[in-house]
Amino acid sequence: MLISSDATLALAPRTTLVEQAAQALRSAISRGQWNSFLPGERRLSEALGVSRPTIRAAIQHLVREALIETRHGRRHRIVGTVR
């Protein structure tokens, strides 16, 4: 049997790594940890212990929130404030 008959699922919603990384970046931005630009994706992924694709997805969350702006081949610029 793969799952025991008395197993229960947690009812609380789970947070994905992307959401956790986005929250970590949001917090760092709100604390003023970076002036105008985010560090590179490699540095962020090493600091948070996640993959670069996870960082890219987290950055896209912040782009949709209009917190940062990104351009191909450029650094990610902080343009908004955390609410």
C-alpha positions as CSV (number, residue, x, y, z in Angstrom):
1,M,0.0,0.0,0.0
2,L,1.5,3.3,-1.1
3,I,-0.4,5.5,1.5
4,S,-1.7,4.3,4.8
5,S,-5.4,4.5,5.4
6,D,-5.0,6.8,8.4
7,A,-2.8,9.4,6.5
8,T,-4.2,12.9,6.4
9,L,-3.3,15.8,4.2
10,A,-2.4,19.2,5.6
11,L,-5.1,21.7,4.9
12,A,-2.9,24.7,5.0
13,P,-1.8,25.9,1.5
14,R,1.9,25.1,0.7
15,T,4.3,27.7,-0.4
16,T,6.4,26.9,-3.5
17,L,10.1,27.7,-3.7
18,V,9.4,30.4,-6.2
19,E,6.9,32.1,-3.8
20,Q,9.4,31.8,-1.0
21,A,12.2,33.3,-3.1
22,A,9.9,36.1,-4.3
23,Q,9.0,36.9,-0.6
24,A,12.7,36.9,0.3
25,L,13.5,39.3,-2.5
26,R,10.5,41.5,-1.6
27,S,11.7,41.6,2.0
28,A,15.2,42.5,1.1
29,I,13.9,45.3,-1.2
30,S,11.6,46.7,1.5
31,R,14.6,46.7,4.0
32,G,16.6,48.7,1.4
33,Q,19.2,46.0,1.1
34,W,19.9,47.1,-2.5
35,N,20.0,50.6,-3.9
36,S,18.6,50.6,-7.4
37,F,19.4,47.2,-8.8
38,L,19.2,43.5,-7.7
39,P,22.4,41.5,-7.6
40,G,22.9,39.0,-10.5
41,E,20.8,35.8,-10.7
42,R,23.8,33.6,-9.8
43,R,24.5,35.6,-6.6
44,L,20.8,35.5,-5.7
45,S,20.5,31.8,-6.3
46,E,23.6,31.1,-4.2
47,A,22.5,33.3,-1.4
48,L,19.0,31.8,-1.2
49,G,20.1,28.2,-2.0
50,V,17.8,27.7,-5.0
51,S,18.3,27.3,-8.7
52,R,18.6,30.1,-11.2
53,P,15.3,29.1,-12.9
54,T,13.7,29.5,-9.5
55,I,15.2,33.0,-9.1
56,R,14.0,33.9,-12.6
57,A,10.5,32.8,-11.8
58,A,10.6,34.8,-8.5
59,I,11.8,37.8,-10.4
60,Q,8.9,37.5,-12.8
61,H,6.5,37.6,-9.9
62,L,8.0,40.9,-8.8
63,V,7.9,42.2,-12.4
64,R,4.1,41.4,-12.5
65,E,3.8,43.3,-9.2
66,A,5.6,46.3,-10.8
67,L,8.2,46.1,-8.1
68,I,11.1,45.6,-10.5
69,E,11.8,46.1,-14.1
70,T,13.9,43.9,-16.3
71,R,15.4,44.1,-19.7
72,H,17.2,41.4,-21.7
73,G,20.9,41.6,-21.0
74,R,20.5,44.2,-18.2
75,R,20.4,44.2,-14.5
76,H,17.0,44.0,-12.7
77,R,16.1,47.5,-11.6
78,I,14.0,48.2,-8.5
79,V,11.2,50.6,-9.6
80,G,8.4,50.2,-7.0
81,T,7.9,50.0,-3.3
82,V,6.7,47.1,-1.3
83,R,3.1,47.5,0.0
